[in-house]
């Protein structure tokens, strides 16, 4: 990583060319700014979060920044400015900066041409999760992939970098920064992926035997979300308050779910039969 100041005087280092190629550029201010004047960027600026096309792109950008270590690096910079102790990874991240300038004590303003984010990674994640959630999920609507794949992809990225991310004092794991109710609803929403398309065309109906494989796959998905099903206290009746199928398909869906799970009625708790 390269670190630049307004006066660009390079501080030489003895290091491998491979490390140099992996470095990022950073710019410090000369002279020091009042902290209120430190530039920041809004991750959500000019984004319509109700537009799932834009939301999909934003989720991808967030995952990229997590995986590249951008949030960890800015956390390291801020802790260093405040004189707080750094983890070994944070120290290594700071050491990867190439410094240009006269005074290494100045505040870093930019890394790779970007100022520090105005929100923490967990504030951004919670806001993304909230907007991913669809309270009425219609199978005959056209859905962006992010509606069912966004949450699992976010979880995989966050858990893959869990050691790099600072947590609020009141949570034990990175995913817990998102309220439990939203998390479990998003896991359930991810299970709807196999049902997307039912009712979009005449042949895309559960009346068509070739489409009925979706029910078995949906049950398999629910089994992968066993924590969410009891948390949400799901019965078929409650499930269908969120999952909206065309009327003729809903009847077949209920009948097949009862038959395959061995339920007594649509009011039974699904978790007991998974």
C-alpha positions as CSV (number, residue, x, y, z in Angstrom):
1,X,0.0,0.0,0.0
2,X,1.2,3.5,-0.7
3,X,0.8,6.3,1.7
4,X,0.9,9.9,0.4
5,X,1.0,13.3,1.9
6,X,0.4,16.6,0.2
7,X,4.2,17.0,0.1
8,X,5.2,13.9,-1.8
9,X,8.6,12.9,-0.5
10,X,9.1,9.1,-0.5
11,X,10.4,7.3,2.5
12,X,12.4,4.3,1.2
13,X,11.9,0.8,2.5
14,X,13.7,-2.4,1.9
15,X,11.1,-4.9,0.9
16,X,10.1,-7.4,-1.8
17,X,8.6,-6.3,-5.1
18,X,5.7,-8.6,-4.4
19,X,4.7,-6.7,-1.3
20,X,5.1,-3.4,-3.1
21,X,2.7,-4.6,-5.8
22,X,0.1,-5.4,-3.1
23,X,0.2,-2.1,-1.4
24,X,-2.4,0.6,-1.3
25,X,-1.8,4.4,-1.6
26,X,-2.6,6.6,1.4
27,X,-2.5,10.4,1.6
28,X,-1.9,12.3,4.9
29,X,-2.8,16.0,5.5
30,X,-0.2,18.6,6.0
31,X,-0.7,20.4,8.2
32,X,-3.0,18.4,10.6
33,X,-6.7,19.1,10.2
34,X,-9.2,19.7,12.9
35,X,-10.9,16.2,13.3
36,X,-14.2,17.7,12.2
37,X,-12.6,18.5,8.9
38,X,-11.3,15.0,8.1
39,X,-13.0,13.9,4.9
40,X,-15.2,10.9,4.9
41,X,-17.4,9.1,2.3
42,X,-21.0,7.9,2.6
43,X,-21.2,4.3,1.5
44,X,-24.9,4.8,0.6
45,X,-24.5,8.2,-1.2
46,X,-26.6,8.5,-4.4
47,X,-27.9,4.9,-3.9
48,X,-31.6,4.0,-4.0
49,X,-31.7,1.2,-1.5
50,X,-35.3,0.3,-2.7
51,X,-33.9,-0.4,-6.1
52,X,-32.6,-4.0,-5.8
53,X,-30.4,-3.6,-8.9
54,X,-28.5,-0.8,-7.1
55,X,-28.6,-2.8,-3.8
56,X,-27.1,-5.8,-5.5
57,X,-24.2,-3.7,-6.7
58,X,-23.7,-2.2,-3.2
59,X,-23.7,-5.6,-1.5
60,X,-21.0,-6.7,-4.0
61,X,-19.0,-3.6,-3.2
62,X,-19.3,-4.2,0.5
63,X,-18.2,-7.8,0.2
64,X,-15.2,-6.7,-1.9
65,X,-14.1,-4.1,0.7
66,X,-14.5,-6.7,3.6
67,X,-12.4,-9.3,1.7
68,X,-9.8,-6.8,0.7
69,X,-9.4,-5.7,4.3
70,X,-10.4,-2.0,3.7
71,X,-12.5,-1.8,6.9
72,X,-9.8,-3.4,9.0
73,X,-7.2,-1.0,7.7
74,X,-9.2,2.1,8.4
75,X,-9.9,0.7,11.9
76,X,-6.2,0.3,12.4
77,X,-5.5,3.9,11.2
78,X,-8.1,5.3,13.6
79,X,-6.9,3.3,16.6
80,X,-3.4,4.4,15.8
81,X,-4.4,8.0,15.7
82,X,-6.1,7.6,19.1
83,X,-3.1,5.9,20.6
84,X,-5.0,2.7,21.2
85,X,-3.4,-0.8,21.0
86,X,-3.5,-2.6,17.7
87,X,-3.9,-6.3,16.9
88,X,-1.0,-8.0,15.1
89,X,-3.1,-8.0,11.9
90,X,-3.7,-4.3,12.3
91,X,0.0,-3.6,12.8
92,X,0.8,-5.6,9.8
93,X,-1.8,-3.8,7.7
94,X,-0.3,-0.4,8.7
95,X,3.2,-1.6,7.9
96,X,2.0,-2.4,4.4
97,X,1.6,1.3,3.7
98,X,4.3,3.1,1.7
99,X,4.8,6.6,3.1
100,X,5.3,9.7,1.0
101,X,5.9,12.9,2.9
102,X,7.9,14.6,5.6
103,X,6.0,13.7,8.8
104,X,4.6,10.3,9.6
105,X,2.6,11.8,12.5
106,X,0.1,13.5,10.2
107,X,-3.4,12.2,9.9
108,X,-4.1,9.8,7.0
109,X,-6.8,11.3,4.8
110,X,-7.0,8.9,1.9
111,X,-6.2,5.3,1.1
112,X,-6.3,4.4,-2.6
113,X,-7.8,7.8,-3.2
114,X,-10.7,7.2,-0.9
115,X,-11.4,8.9,2.5
116,X,-12.4,6.9,5.5
117,X,-16.0,5.6,5.6
118,X,-18.4,7.7,7.7
119,X,-20.0,4.5,9.1
120,X,-18.5,1.4,10.6
121,X,-18.6,-1.9,8.7
122,X,-21.3,-3.2,11.1
123,X,-23.5,-0.1,10.7
124,X,-23.3,-0.6,6.9
125,X,-24.0,-4.3,7.2
126,X,-27.1,-3.8,9.4
127,X,-28.5,-1.2,6.9
128,X,-27.9,-3.6,3.9
129,X,-29.6,-6.4,5.7
130,X,-32.6,-4.3,6.5
131,X,-33.1,-3.4,2.9
132,X,-32.5,-6.9,1.6
133,X,-35.6,-8.1,3.5
134,X,-38.8,-8.5,1.5
135,X,-41.8,-8.8,3.8
136,X,-44.1,-10.1,1.0
137,X,-42.2,-12.4,-1.3
138,X,-44.2,-13.1,-4.5
139,X,-42.9,-16.1,-6.5
140,X,-44.3,-14.7,-9.7
141,X,-42.3,-11.5,-9.4
142,X,-38.9,-11.0,-11.1
143,X,-36.3,-11.0,-8.4
144,X,-32.6,-9.9,-8.5
145,X,-30.2,-12.6,-7.3
146,X,-29.4,-10.5,-4.3
147,X,-32.8,-11.1,-2.8
148,X,-32.0,-14.7,-2.0
149,X,-28.3,-14.9,-2.4
150,X,-27.3,-11.5,-0.8
151,X,-27.5,-12.5,2.8
152,X,-25.7,-15.9,2.5
153,X,-22.9,-14.1,0.6
154,X,-22.6,-11.4,3.2
155,X,-22.4,-14.0,6.0
156,X,-19.7,-15.9,4.2
157,X,-17.7,-12.8,3.6
158,X,-18.0,-11.6,7.2
159,X,-17.3,-15.0,8.8
160,X,-14.3,-15.4,6.5
161,X,-12.8,-12.2,7.9
162,X,-14.2,-12.4,11.4
163,X,-10.7,-12.0,13.0
164,X,-10.1,-8.8,11.1
165,X,-13.3,-6.9,12.1
166,X,-13.7,-4.9,15.3
167,X,-17.0,-5.7,17.1
168,X,-19.3,-3.4,19.2
169,X,-19.0,-4.1,22.9
170,X,-22.4,-5.8,23.2
171,X,-22.0,-8.5,20.5
172,X,-20.0,-11.8,20.5
173,X,-19.8,-12.5,16.8
174,X,-19.8,-10.4,13.6
175,X,-23.2,-11.6,12.3
176,X,-24.9,-10.7,15.6
177,X,-24.5,-7.0,14.7
178,X,-27.7,-7.6,12.7
179,X,-30.8,-8.1,14.9
180,X,-31.8,-11.7,15.3
181,X,-35.3,-11.2,13.8
182,X,-33.9,-9.8,10.6
183,X,-31.2,-12.5,10.4
184,X,-33.7,-15.3,10.7
185,X,-36.1,-13.8,8.2
186,X,-33.3,-13.4,5.7
187,X,-32.2,-17.0,6.1
188,X,-35.9,-18.0,5.4
189,X,-35.9,-15.7,2.4
190,X,-32.8,-17.4,1.0
191,X,-34.9,-20.6,1.1
192,X,-37.4,-19.1,-1.3
193,X,-34.8,-19.1,-4.2
194,X,-36.0,-22.5,-5.5
195,X,-39.6,-21.2,-5.6
196,X,-38.9,-18.1,-7.7
197,X,-40.8,-18.4,-11.0
198,X,-43.8,-20.2,-9.9
199,X,-46.7,-18.5,-11.6
200,X,-44.6,-16.4,-14.0
201,X,-45.8,-18.5,-16.9
202,X,-48.5,-21.1,-17.5
203,X,-46.1,-24.0,-17.5
204,X,-44.3,-22.7,-14.4
205,X,-47.0,-24.0,-12.1
206,X,-47.1,-26.7,-9.5
207,X,-49.9,-28.2,-11.5
208,X,-47.0,-29.3,-13.8
209,X,-45.5,-32.4,-12.4
210,X,-42.1,-31.3,-13.7
211,X,-42.2,-28.3,-11.4
212,X,-43.0,-30.2,-8.3
213,X,-39.3,-31.0,-7.5
214,X,-39.2,-27.5,-6.1
215,X,-41.1,-28.6,-3.0
216,X,-38.6,-31.2,-2.0
217,X,-35.7,-28.8,-2.6
218,X,-37.5,-26.1,-0.5
219,X,-37.8,-28.6,2.4
220,X,-34.1,-29.4,2.1
221,X,-33.4,-25.6,2.3
222,X,-35.5,-25.3,5.4
223,X,-33.5,-28.1,7.0
224,X,-30.4,-26.1,6.4
225,X,-32.1,-23.2,8.3
226,X,-33.3,-25.2,11.3
227,X,-32.4,-22.4,13.8
228,X,-34.6,-19.9,11.8
229,X,-37.7,-22.1,11.4
230,X,-38.3,-22.5,15.2
231,X,-37.2,-18.9,15.9
232,X,-39.9,-17.6,13.6
233,X,-42.4,-20.1,15.0
234,X,-43.3,-21.1,11.4
235,X,-46.3,-23.0,10.4
236,X,-47.5,-23.2,6.9
237,X,-50.2,-20.7,7.7
238,X,-47.6,-18.3,9.0
239,X,-45.2,-19.0,6.2
240,X,-47.8,-18.1,3.6
241,X,-48.2,-14.6,5.2
242,X,-44.7,-13.9,3.7
243,X,-44.5,-16.4,0.8
244,X,-47.1,-15.4,-1.7
245,X,-47.9,-17.9,-4.5
246,X,-50.7,-17.8,-7.0
247,X,-53.9,-19.2,-5.5
248,X,-53.9,-22.5,-7.4
249,X,-50.3,-23.1,-6.6
250,X,-50.7,-22.2,-3.0
251,X,-53.2,-25.0,-2.6
252,X,-50.9,-27.6,-4.2
253,X,-48.0,-26.2,-2.1
254,X,-49.8,-26.7,1.2
255,X,-51.0,-30.2,0.2
256,X,-47.6,-31.3,-0.9
257,X,-45.8,-29.8,2.2
258,X,-48.2,-31.6,4.5
259,X,-47.8,-34.9,2.7
260,X,-44.0,-34.8,2.5
261,X,-43.5,-33.6,6.1
262,X,-46.2,-35.8,7.5
263,X,-47.9,-32.8,9.1
264,X,-51.5,-33.0,10.5
265,X,-52.5,-29.6,9.4
266,X,-51.2,-26.3,8.0
267,X,-51.2,-24.9,11.5
268,X,-48.6,-27.3,12.8
269,X,-45.1,-26.0,13.6
270,X,-42.9,-26.9,10.7
271,X,-39.8,-27.3,12.9
272,X,-41.2,-30.4,14.5
273,X,-41.3,-32.2,11.2
274,X,-37.9,-31.3,9.7
